[in-house]
């Protein structure tokens, strides 16, 4: 039978072979004692298997609470475990429960993190994947050239009226923006009801598209229960929008897949709450595994933080996340990495050097909104920075050549 393979980073005071066997048993047919009906035939067919163990380093202190054994060090390892798809078929929530269930609570582990997983090719016939993906999303936003999509977030996050927001979007469109989004904190606020906000913003976007032929993409935050998301989705479609944003951790896999299955809008997956899932180096889930879960649901755009970002995540982790979005998965369209969090044009040079790609949505909130020459200057500065990076300029050379980018360096460079 076809099998799913998952790779974990683990830490334990026990012999790693025994700890890995406990993981495999807990997450398949085993329990802490033999029980009636647990035949050798059953275990052969349904039990998880430990496929490989790669020993790493020892540490003297546990990374998390767990079993304490006197005079023992804690061994770290990378472990690959597999399951027959007979155990859960193509039921992704059941698969997630298997890959990320009670194993996090096992006392044998003082560290455990799902790093990545692989599914059989048969999954491709059950899951469409992203409807638009990287290429389709860039096309919807009118970005045909070999450059990133340049985007921003409406700031302040909440409190602005629909009229003010729409006027700001108009200015951003005239400045050359490709993408604008609601902040994840903004749903349907008292002074900015969702339907009115969509109406006012899309009026400006549609009028700009009629005049110029370029229709910028706006990601309206439709997050809510399924009924609310369906109503909000239809409002966006009726107004001529091209994108909806969903807080994927809040909504959950089943709800996100339903939104993606409606199939008319590019879905912007906002991962707020990511730190809760990933910040500890030996607890939770790493981005390659996380990304695949949401690609199975059909998300087109995935947040990855950014180089020298304002959060805790390292540059190495961000680069790995970007590459994960571009890596083929079940022959589905790559998703577009959303580079954000404290970005301005200055990080473009290191981002391009380390990834050698312009297949990004590069977003700056304050880096555009707080530019000395206003949002228009901020948009120009980002375009200039990326042109300089791709042309092989240094940051200093680009600052000498481009006025708006030079202003960014003075404002944000410290």
C-alpha atoms as one frame of an Amber mdcrd trajectory, in Angstrom:
protein
   0.000   0.000   0.000   0.994   3.605  -0.551   2.494   5.301   2.484   2.860
   8.817   3.864   6.305   9.668   5.230   6.861  12.325   7.891  10.131  13.667
   9.256  10.408  14.847  12.869  13.056  16.576  14.930  12.989  14.930  18.360
  14.748  15.077  21.725  14.541  12.383  24.426  16.382  10.999  27.474  15.455
   7.502  26.240  17.208   5.457  23.614  16.107   7.108  20.394  15.043   3.808
  18.818  12.650   3.183  21.727  11.341   6.756  21.734  10.696   6.620  17.979
   8.873   3.312  18.403   6.609   4.921  21.018   5.805   7.739  18.556   4.934
   5.270  15.809   2.793   3.157  18.133   0.910   6.066  19.705   0.005   7.477
  16.301  -1.209   4.239  14.746  -2.289   0.853  16.127  -0.343   0.743  19.381
  -1.095   1.593  22.984   0.971   1.352  26.174   0.059  -2.325  26.653  -0.991
  -5.106  24.295  -4.763  -5.343  23.928  -7.083  -8.047  22.551  -7.349  -7.887
  18.780  -3.883  -6.397  18.297  -2.690  -9.221  16.083   0.567  -9.421  14.187
  -1.453  -9.191  10.957  -3.147  -5.996  12.156   0.147  -4.407  13.150   1.787
  -5.353   9.871  -1.010  -3.686   7.911  -1.809  -0.616  10.024   1.099   0.134
  12.349   3.353   3.074  11.610   6.954   2.214  10.776  10.150   3.949  11.827
  11.959   4.235   8.495  15.135   6.080   9.401  16.961   7.629  12.367  19.706
  10.228  12.052  21.341  10.987  15.387  22.185  14.626  16.061  23.698  16.201
  19.189  23.290  15.621  22.940  22.231  18.358  25.377  22.443  18.382  29.139
  19.112  20.126  29.801  15.681  19.284  28.328  14.188  21.731  25.851  10.692
  21.251  27.297   9.039  19.514  30.249   9.044  15.740  29.908  10.523  12.633
  31.477  13.439  13.423  33.820  15.955  10.623  34.271  18.810  11.106  36.705
  22.290  11.418  35.178  20.950  11.195  31.621  21.656  13.517  28.733  19.074
  14.292  26.087  19.660  12.913  22.596  18.406  14.812  19.575  17.658  13.127
  16.260  15.884  13.418  12.932  13.408  10.564  12.561  11.356   9.482   9.559
   8.109   7.592  10.222   5.608   6.241   7.688   1.924   5.275   7.693  -0.203
   3.380   5.232  -2.820   5.644   3.675  -5.300   2.896   4.607  -5.260   4.428
   8.083  -6.986   7.638   7.010  -7.426   7.613   3.228  -7.570  11.127   1.784
  -9.090  12.686   4.916  -6.655  15.542   5.598  -7.924  16.483   9.093  -7.474
  12.809  10.047  -4.001  12.878   8.490  -3.141  16.017  10.484  -4.378  14.313
  13.665  -2.030  11.443  12.878   1.010  13.567  12.032   0.414  16.135  14.788
  -1.778  14.539  17.411  -1.114  13.174  20.880   2.555  12.602  20.121   3.246
  16.160  21.341   2.105  15.085  24.800   4.198  11.929  25.101   6.415  12.099
  28.178   9.242  10.308  26.354   9.927  13.503  24.399  11.438  16.743  25.647
  11.334  18.067  22.104   9.304  17.147  19.037   8.664  19.065  15.809   7.119
  18.009  12.497   9.629  19.148   9.888   8.200  17.899   6.587   6.059  15.171
   5.067   5.593  13.454   1.724   2.373  12.080   0.261   1.890   9.590  -2.595
   1.199  10.834  -6.120  -2.360   9.500  -5.824  -3.163  12.594  -3.737  -2.936
  14.651  -6.930  -6.184  13.096  -8.177  -8.012  14.035  -4.958  -6.743  17.571
  -4.337  -6.715  20.259  -7.005  -4.270  22.470  -5.153  -4.116  26.238  -5.778
  -6.574  27.505  -8.373  -4.339  30.427  -9.360  -1.035  29.860  -7.608   1.992
  32.006  -8.277   1.599  32.633 -12.011  -2.149  33.095 -11.960  -2.033  35.492
  -9.028   0.597  37.679 -10.714  -1.492  37.715 -13.887  -4.625  38.718 -11.969
  -2.655  41.643 -10.531  -1.389  42.672 -13.964   2.244  41.822 -13.216   3.653
  40.251 -16.354   7.236  41.515 -16.076  10.014  39.625 -14.304   9.639  41.519
 -11.037   7.926  40.985  -7.710   4.400  42.044  -7.015   4.694  45.172  -4.870
   2.119  45.403  -2.120   1.122  47.142   1.076  -1.197  46.808   4.061  -3.744
  49.408   5.079  -2.423  51.120   8.205  -3.538  51.906  10.866  -4.965  48.400
  11.048  -8.394  49.464  12.275 -10.199  52.782  12.628 -10.140  54.144   9.074
 -13.428  54.791   7.284 -14.273  53.104   3.968 -14.060  56.491   2.221 -10.589
  57.246   3.567  -9.389  53.747   2.712 -10.752  53.985  -0.819  -9.017  57.330
  -1.398  -5.783  55.829  -0.134  -6.159  52.874  -2.499  -6.725  55.302  -5.379
  -3.465  57.103  -4.537  -1.588  53.822  -4.254  -2.928  52.625  -7.602  -1.796
  55.844  -9.266   1.652  55.359  -7.695   2.033  51.905  -9.260   1.028  49.501
  -6.489   0.092  45.943  -7.494  -1.513  44.664  -4.301  -3.208  46.073  -1.193
  -4.757  44.166   1.685  -6.855  44.576   4.773  -4.955  44.038   7.982  -5.811
  40.681   9.544  -7.323  42.578  12.507  -9.931  44.230  10.282 -13.100  42.308
   9.549 -16.369  44.207   9.572 -15.710  47.044  12.012 -18.227  49.467  13.488
 -16.950  52.331  11.352 -15.982  50.172   8.357 -18.696  47.624   7.535 -17.377
  44.970   5.183 -19.862  45.479   2.355 -19.431  49.262   2.305 -15.631  48.950
   2.390 -15.692  46.582  -0.573 -18.040  48.857  -2.503 -15.940  52.011  -1.986
 -12.575  50.351  -2.653 -13.649  48.392  -5.713 -15.214  51.516  -7.238 -11.744
  53.121  -7.253 -10.012  49.953  -8.440 -12.484  49.380 -11.275 -12.328  53.004
 -12.419  -8.525  52.893 -12.434  -8.643  49.639 -14.440 -11.019  51.203 -16.965
  -8.614  54.140 -17.467  -5.302  52.260 -17.495  -5.999  48.601 -18.170  -4.329
  47.600 -14.869  -6.523  46.158 -12.147  -4.708  46.103  -8.848  -5.427  43.251
  -6.457  -7.049  43.967  -3.094  -7.211  41.188  -0.487 -10.397  41.699   1.521
 -10.367  39.898   4.874 -13.364  37.556   4.691 -12.412  35.558   7.822 -15.352
  34.322   9.870 -17.609  31.315  10.233 -18.521  29.508   7.025 -21.746  31.442
   6.508 -19.978  34.789   7.016 -17.130  33.835   4.686 -19.554  32.749   1.973
 -21.474  36.025   2.193 -18.280  38.099   2.209 -16.808  36.088  -0.671 -19.882
  36.732  -2.814 -19.744  40.452  -2.042 -16.146  40.579  -3.308 -16.952  38.589
  -6.459 -20.013  40.720  -7.257 -17.950  43.912  -6.889 -15.338  42.637  -9.339
 -12.639  41.782  -6.798  -9.904  39.255  -7.469  -8.682  38.243  -4.001  -9.843
  37.262  -0.530  -7.733  36.962   2.584  -8.295  34.248   5.203  -6.631  33.899
   8.603  -5.922  30.233   8.008  -5.026  29.215  11.573  -8.245  30.762  12.889
 -10.508  29.220  10.259  -8.936  25.755  10.077  -8.209  23.415   7.186 -11.789
  22.400   6.389 -13.049  25.983   6.235 -10.084  27.168   4.177 -10.544  24.335
   1.677 -14.188  25.273   1.266 -13.225  28.874   0.506 -10.582  27.729  -1.997
 -13.042  25.357  -3.661 -15.344  28.248  -4.568 -12.621  28.948  -7.101 -13.263
  32.528  -8.266 -10.718  34.463  -6.183  -7.022  34.114  -5.430  -6.796  33.142
  -1.751  -4.289  35.030   0.402  -3.332  32.785   3.327  -2.444  34.862   6.378
  -0.674  32.749   8.989  -1.159  34.994  12.068  -0.530  32.760  15.069   2.473
  31.195  13.314   4.769  31.889  16.256   2.553  29.771  18.504   3.109  26.843
  16.123   6.767  27.320  15.270   8.716  29.663  17.529  10.106  26.969  19.818
  12.922  25.164  17.965  11.742  21.748  19.180   7.973  22.082  19.338   5.277
  22.441  16.692   5.747  22.403  12.935   8.258  23.755  10.424   7.162  25.648
   7.350   7.678  22.955   4.666   5.123  20.709   6.378   2.827  23.622   7.254
   2.905  24.924   3.679   1.939  21.548   2.207  -1.114  21.304   4.465  -2.438
  24.583   3.078  -1.450  23.798  -0.506  -3.614  20.687  -0.214  -6.455  23.014
   0.779  -5.796  25.223  -2.276  -4.282  28.426  -0.864  -2.604  30.574  -3.564
  -0.537  32.984  -1.450   1.381  32.169   1.753   3.019  34.491   4.276   6.706
  33.773   4.933   7.939  36.839   6.875  10.992  38.506   5.311  14.735  39.090
   5.473  15.734  41.105   8.561  12.081  41.100   9.601  10.573  42.611  12.721
   9.761  39.226  14.256  11.905  36.450  15.791  12.263  34.315  12.671  15.765
  33.912  11.239  16.727  34.811   7.681  17.644  31.161   7.041  14.134  30.088
   8.025  12.573  32.719   5.750  14.711  31.633   2.788  13.717  28.004   3.396
  10.065  29.053   3.460  10.345  30.956   0.170  11.974  27.960  -1.494   9.269
  25.699  -0.050   6.583  27.794  -1.778   8.410  27.416  -5.104   9.088  23.679
  -4.750   6.738  21.496  -6.851   4.174  19.578  -4.814   1.903  17.000  -6.460
   2.549  18.769  -9.781   0.423  21.690  -8.597   1.149  25.326  -9.318   3.655
  26.902  -6.944   2.182  29.276  -4.396   3.436  32.854  -4.231   5.480  33.633
  -1.092   4.242  36.754   0.685   7.317  38.565   2.015   6.329  40.983   4.771
   6.907  42.071   8.394   8.960  45.236   8.752  10.015  45.308   5.108  11.187
  48.285   3.082  13.287  48.517  -0.049  16.539  47.991   1.821  15.928  44.243
   2.301  15.334  43.694  -1.431  19.057  43.353  -2.133  19.697  40.558   0.379
  16.377  38.880  -0.478  17.293  38.682  -4.153  20.878  37.653  -3.432  19.759
  34.708  -1.308  16.759  33.545  -3.355  17.561  34.642  -6.932  13.858  35.025
  -7.631  11.337  37.763  -8.304   8.382  35.400  -7.936   7.315  37.078  -4.719
   4.655  39.331  -3.300   6.851  41.891  -1.541   4.822  43.878   0.982   5.695
  46.916   3.029   3.258  48.601   5.415   5.118  51.383   7.169   7.831  51.132
   4.510   5.302  52.591   2.065   2.842  54.467   4.246   5.526  56.290   6.288
   7.765  57.228   3.348   8.934  60.878   3.485   7.282  61.559   0.110   4.079
  59.835   1.113   2.687  56.466  -0.001   3.366  57.328  -3.642   7.035  57.799
  -2.864   7.035  54.561  -0.886   5.689  52.565  -3.828   8.258  54.104  -6.181
  11.051  53.377  -3.726  10.173  49.660  -3.617  10.082  49.407  -7.391  13.445
  51.178  -7.534  14.979  48.939  -4.892  13.983  45.759  -6.683  15.153  47.059
 -10.044  18.475  47.924  -8.456  18.753  44.490  -6.812  17.982  42.593 -10.021
  20.346  44.837 -12.016  23.174  43.900  -9.659  23.468  47.206  -7.827  24.403
  47.524  -4.192  22.074  49.311  -1.836  24.436  52.293  -1.822  24.559  52.465
  -5.615  20.773  52.347  -5.879  20.433  55.082  -3.259  22.669  57.358  -5.353
  20.633  56.731  -8.494  17.044  56.839  -7.212  15.606  59.772  -5.276  12.693
  57.986  -3.565  14.804  55.010  -2.574  17.448  57.352  -1.214  14.760  58.927
   0.985  13.848  55.435   2.217  17.447  54.769   3.201  17.550  57.966   5.235
  14.178  57.210   6.890  14.422  53.438   7.496  18.088  52.565   7.035  19.015
  52.654  10.710
